[in-house]
């Protein structure tokens, strides 16, 4: 605790004045004048570390609290455990107040129609908490040298195509790249760190204990060598930009020998800095957590925005009802077959959206699983599963092609008005079949996305049924109207599945803290 020199009460860092302020007598003083900060000149001091019993996060709590709020999992279970030396070099103090961030949060969420009502409420333990997140700030040196790069230019002249290669030889005097930043916390997701970046490093000041007053501070839990490869690659990319800027043909595409460039890059140093972050945690269903984080210096905000399935279902049902009322009124110029064809297209589009959402989930999880960790690994994809997936993909394409080929002779015998719904159904079936094959490729040996196969089977079967219905052309209208209703019901089911995927994409499991870099592992 930082004691007031006048009354002995606790002092806190006041963001607006950037001074230490006493909560009792309202005395103020510059952070640099606090007497206990003698050890801070060496960037090291001891403080009580609190361990969250739920997720294992290690933070320093403000004051001498016995329990504290964990910003990562949302539990009130942090208990002081031991005195630990905390070392840092620079700190960027908070510039934006809690009120500033809460106002930005409210303005951003108030017009979100499908956002759950309880997510918008900002009270109690769910309000924003200030946390200093440790980041490594790397510096890399560039050695002087001469580099060769080749620029390419393609153009057409007359009836001939030309490919021209230019060779550039550039000599650089050397230099350095600095402020290459990576977060040093196991708990803080790298995606959030990137979303609220950048920080202005010119406002970084020498670390002093007074800046921590009234805030949490995360403990560096990742070694500085964890990001070595990424930092070196970023430095190489910056060196490429420097060389390209010195080339005569700047506007062209250049080829580089990455191995030779890497030999000219040397790591210099890495210092541990503390960056300000406002944190809000929302506990969701199935043990997942939704976050809202904001840059404590600039106010830039990033958040998870889950979707209320109830609100979406009611909205979708109302739009579907309005659609059928309008089309029933328009039956004077829209044939029932055309209605079923349009609904087939909508079904195919909804299934494509479902597959695209699945792809985004797989891409995100693949990026996270590539992070080195000591925890359990996902099982490898088995050869039998691969054969099954290939078989299902092949059979889907073959069956869809046979249905379309079988319909071609009948299609030729139809008049123009009867061909329109058939064309729509064929387009829907082809689109759905391609999307289904793509969905099969996403299904892993861990069973992920297996439930979506049911959506695919129902969608493909019904698209084929709609095609057959419009080929056979029954006289009764209720066949077409029934098909339209069923297809729209499947559209809603696909959309609800998309929402389930979206909620999975924009929320996170409660942190389990395997030994990994700063990214949280999704399940």
N, C-alpha and C positions, 0 to 999 in steps of 0.2 A: 504494500500500500504506500502511496505517496502522501506523506503527512504535510499538512499546512503548517508553515513556520509560525503563524499567528495563533491559531487555536488548536492545532494538532489533529483536526479532522481530515478526512480523506480529500485529496484533490483529484481532478480529472482534466483531461485534455479537451479544451473548448475549441471546437472546429471553427466557429465563426471568427473568434479573436486570435486563434492559433497560439493561445496561452494556456498555462495551467490555471485552473480555477477551483477555488474551494467551494464545496457544496454547502458549507455551513456559514462561513462569514463572508463569502463572495470575494475573497482576496484573489488577486491575479499576479502571476509572475511568469517571465519567459522560461521556457523549458530548459534552456542552457544554464539558468541560474539555480536550478535545483541541486542541492548540495550532494545528494546521494549519487549524482551522476559522475563522480570522480572515476569509478571503474568503467563507466561507459566509454571513456576515451579510448580504452583498449577493446571496445566493442564486445565485452563479455561481462555478464552478470548472472547471478543465481536467482531463481524464482521457483515457486511451487508449480509443478506440472500436474494437470488434471487429466485423468484417463476416463474416457467414456466407456462404461461397462457394456453398452450395447454394440458399439462398432469399433472400439479400440482407438479412437482418435486421441491424439495428445495435444493439448492446448494449455496455454497459460490463461487462467481466468482473472478478470479484474478484481482488485482488492484482495480480500482474504475469504472468498466465498467457500463454503463447504460443499455446495452443489452448484451446478451451472448448466446452462442450456448448450447442447451440442448442435452446432449449425449444420452438421453433415447428415445426421440421422434424425434430428428433432427431439431427442430424448433428454429429460432432465436427470441425467445419471452420472455426471462427471464428478469425481471425488478426488481431492488432493491426495497424491500418492507419494511423491518424493521431491526433493530439491534437485534441480537439474541445471547445469550451466547452459546458458543460451548465448550463442555467439552469432553476431551479425555485423555488417559493416555500415550499410546505408539504410535509410528508411524514407519512404514517401508518406508524409502525414496525410490524414484525411482532410479533404477540402469540401466535400459534399456532406451535408448533414442528413440525418435520418429522415427529417421532414422533406427534404428535397427529393430523396429517393422514393419515399412513399407516395409523393405527389406524382412523380413520373410513372410509378407502377399503376396508380389509379387511372391516370390519363390513358395509359396504354391498354388497360384491360376493360375499361367501361363500355367499349363498343364491340367487344367480342361476344357475339350472339350465343355461341355454343360452349362458352367457358362455364364450367360448373360454378354454381352460385357461391359455394363455400370457399372456392379458391380466391374469389375477389375480396372476401372479408379479411381485413388486416387487423388482427387484435391478438392479445394474449401472447403465448409463447411463439406464435407464428410471425411476429413482426420482425423487421429487419434487425440483424445484429452486425456490429462492426467487427471484422476479423482481419488481422494482418497476416497475409499469406506469404510465406517465404518463396523467393524466386532466385534462381542463379542468374547472374549477369556475367556473360562470357566475353572475353576479349581474345581475338585471334590476330596473329601477325601474318603479313604477306611478305615473302622474301622477294627481292628484286630479281628480274630475269627477263628473257626474251621469249615470246610466245608466238606460235604460228596458229592461225585460224583460217578456215576456208569458208568463204561466203558463196552462196549459190543463187543464181538468178535464171528463171525460166520465162521465155516469152515466145510469141508467135510473130513471124514476119513473112508475109506472102502466104505460101502454102506449106511452109516449113516451121517446125518447132525447134527452138534453140535452148540449149542448156549451157550456161556460162558459169565457170568457177573462178573466183578471185582468191588469191592467196595474200593474206595480210601478215606481216611480221611486226609485232608490237613489243616494245621494251618498256617495262614498268619499273618505277624506282622503288617499289615496295610500299609498305604502309600497314594499316591495321583495320580491322572491323571490330566494333564494340557495340554494347547494348544488344547483344543476342540473348534473349531472355527465355527461360523455361521455368515453370513452377516446380518447387522443390517439396511439394506435399503429396503424399500418397492419396490423401483424401480429396483434394481439389481436382476435379476433372479437367483434363487438358483442353477439352472443347470449350468449356466456359472460360478458361484462362485466355484462349484465343479470341473468344467472342467479345470480351470486354476490353481487350488490348486496343491501342497501345497506351502506355503511360509516358508522361513527360519526365525523362530522367534528369532534366536540368533542375527539377524541384526536389531531387533527392538530397537529404541532409545527413550529417553524421548521426548515427543512432544514439538516442538517449532514452532512458527508461521512461521519462515523462510522457513521451508520445504514446506509450502503451496504455497509460491510465484510462480506465473506463472501457477498454476494448479487449477482445480476445487476441491472442497471437498464436498462430499455428507453429509447431516445431518442425524444422527441416527434417524430413524423414526419407529423403532420396539422396543418394550420393551424387556429387557433381559430375562423375564420369558416366552416369546413366544416359546422358544426352550427348555423349561425345560424337557419335556418328552423325546425329542430326545437326549439331552445331558446325561440324566440319563441312557437311554438305551445304549448309546455308552460307558458310564463308566462301566455299568454292563458287557458289552461284553468284555471290556478290563480286568475286574476282572476275567472273565471266562478264558481268555487266561493265566493270571498269575497262576490261580489254575491248569489249564491243564498242564502248563509247569512244575509244581511241582509234578505232578502225576507220578506214576511208569509206567503206560500204556499211554504214550503220543500219540502214533500213532493211537489210537482207538477213536471211537466216544463216547463222554461223555454226560451224562444227568445231568442237573442242576435244582435245585429248584429256579426259577427266583425270587419268592417272598422273599425267605430267602436272596438271594444275594442282592436284592434291599434294604433290611433293613440295610445292611452293607455299603451302599453308601450314602454319605452326601454331598450336594452342599456346596462349600466353598466360591467362589467369581466369579465375572464376570467383566472384565474390557473392556472398549471400546477402540479399537485400530483402526488406519487408515492404510489401505493396498493400495498399488499403482496399478491402472488398467488403461491400454490404451484402449480407447473406439472409435469405428467407427460405425456410424449409416447410414443405407441405407433405404430410404423410398421406399416401394414396393407398389404394387397395392392393392386395397381394404383396405387401411388404415393400412396395416401391415408394420412391420419394421424388417429389417435384421441387425443383429449385428455381429461385429467382436471385440473380446475383447482379451487382452493379459495381462499376469502377468507382472507388471512393475518392478518386482524384478528379475524373472528368464527368462522372455521372452516367456513363454509357451503361445500358442495362441489357441483360439477356435473361431469358426465363423459359421454363418448360410451360407449355400451354396445353393441358389435357382437354379433351372434348367430352361434353356431357352426352351420353348415348340417349338418355331420355329426351332431351331437347332436340337432338338431331332426329330421332324417330318421329316425334310429333311434327316437326317441320317437314320431313320427307313425306310423311303420310298426308299432310295438308297439300303439299305440292302435287303429289300423285293424284289425289282426289280432284284438285283443280284441273289437272291435265286431262283426266277422263271426262270431266264435265265439258271442257272446251272441245275435246274431240268428238264427244257425242253430239254436241250442237253442230259441229262441222261435218257430220256424216253426209250432208248434202253434197259435198265435194271431196270428202276423204272416204275411200272404201275401207271396210273392216280389215281386208287383207293388208292394205298399206299401213294401217294402224299397228297391226301385229309386226310388220317389218320394221317400222320405226322403233317399236319397243325392243326388238331384237338387237338393233344397233345400240340402243341405250344399255342393254344388258352386256353386250360385248365391251362397250366403253367402260362400264363399271368394273368389269373383270380385269381389263387392262390396267386400270388405276390400282386395283388390288395387287396385281403382279408388280407394278412399279414400286408400290409401297414396300412390298416384300423385298425387292431388290435393294432399296435404300437401307432397310433394316440389316440385311445380310452384309452390305458393304460396311456399315458402321460397326457391326460386330466383328467382322473380319479385321478391321483396323485395330480394334481393341484387343482381339485375341493374339495379334502379332506382337503385343508388348510382352517382354520377358517377365515371367512370373514363376514363383515357386509353388503356387497353389495347384489344384487339380486341373488337368487339361481335358479338353473335349476329346471324345474318342474319334479315331480316324474313320473316314468313310469306308465301309466295307465293300469288297468287290461285288458281292451278291446284290447289295443295294444299288450299286452302279448299273449292274445288268438289268435290274428291275426298272430303274429310271429310264434307261435307254429303250427297254421294251415298251413301257407305257408311252413314251414320247413317239416312238415309231408307230405304234398301233393307233395313236390319236391322229397322226398325220395321214396314215393309210386309210383309216375309216372315214375321216372327213373328206379325203380326196375321192373315195369310192362313192360317197353319197352325192358329192357335187357332180362327178362324171355321170352317174346314173341319172341325174336330173337334167343334164344338158339336152338330150333328145326331147324330153317333155317340155323343157323351157322353150325350144324352138317352135313348138306348136301353139304356144300361148300368144294372145294378142298383146299389144303394147301396154295397156293398162294393167294386165295381169302379170306382166313381167317385172314391174316395179317392185312389188313386195318380195318376189323371188330373188331379185338382185340384192335387195337390202338384207335378206336372210343369208344369202351366200356370203356377202361381205362380212356380216356378223359372225358366221361360222368360221370363216378363214381367220379373222382377227382373234376370235376366242381360242381357236386351236393353237395358233402361234403363241399366244399369251400363256396357254396351259402348258405347253412344252417348256417355256421359259420358267414357269412356276415349278415344274418338276425338277429343273436343274438347281433350284434354290434349296430344296429339301435336303437337309444334312442327316448324317448318321445319328445325331442326337435327337432326332424327331422334330426339330424346329420346322415350322411351317407345314407340318404334316396335316394339321386340321384344315388348312386352306385348300388342300387337294379336294376335299368334299365340295367346297364352293366351285372349284374348277369342273368337277364331274357333273354337278347339277347344271352349271351354266352351259357346258358343251352339249349335254344331252338335250336340254331344252331348246338350244339354238338349232340343233339338228331336227327336233320335232317341229319347230316353227317352219323350217324349210320344207319338210315333208307335208305339213298342213297346207302351205300355200301352193305346193305342187298338185296336191290332190283336189284342192278347191271345193270343200264341202259347201253346200248351199246355205246352211244355217249360220247366221251371224254370231251366235253365242260361242261358237268354237273360237273364232278370232278374238272376240272380246275376252273370253276366258284365258286365251293364250297371252293376251296383252296384260291382264291382271297378274298372271303367274310370273311373267317376265319382270314386271315392275316389283313384285314381291322379292324376287331374286336380286334385283338391283339394290333394294333396301338391305337385304342380307349381306351382299357384297360390301356395301357402304359401311355397315356396322362392323364388318371384319376389318375394313380399312381403318376405322376409328380405333379398334383394338390394337392394330399395328402402330397407329400413330401415337397412342398413349404409351405403348411400349418404347417407341422411338424417343419420345420427349420426356420420359421419366427414367429414373435410375433405380437399381436395387440399393437397399441400404448398404453402406460401405462395409466390406468384409476385410479389407486391408491385407491382401496378399502382398508379397514383396514385389513391387512393380514400380514403374515410373509414375508420373503424376496423373495417370488416367484411371478412372474407376472402371472395373470390369463389369460389363453387362452380362445378364444371365441368358 
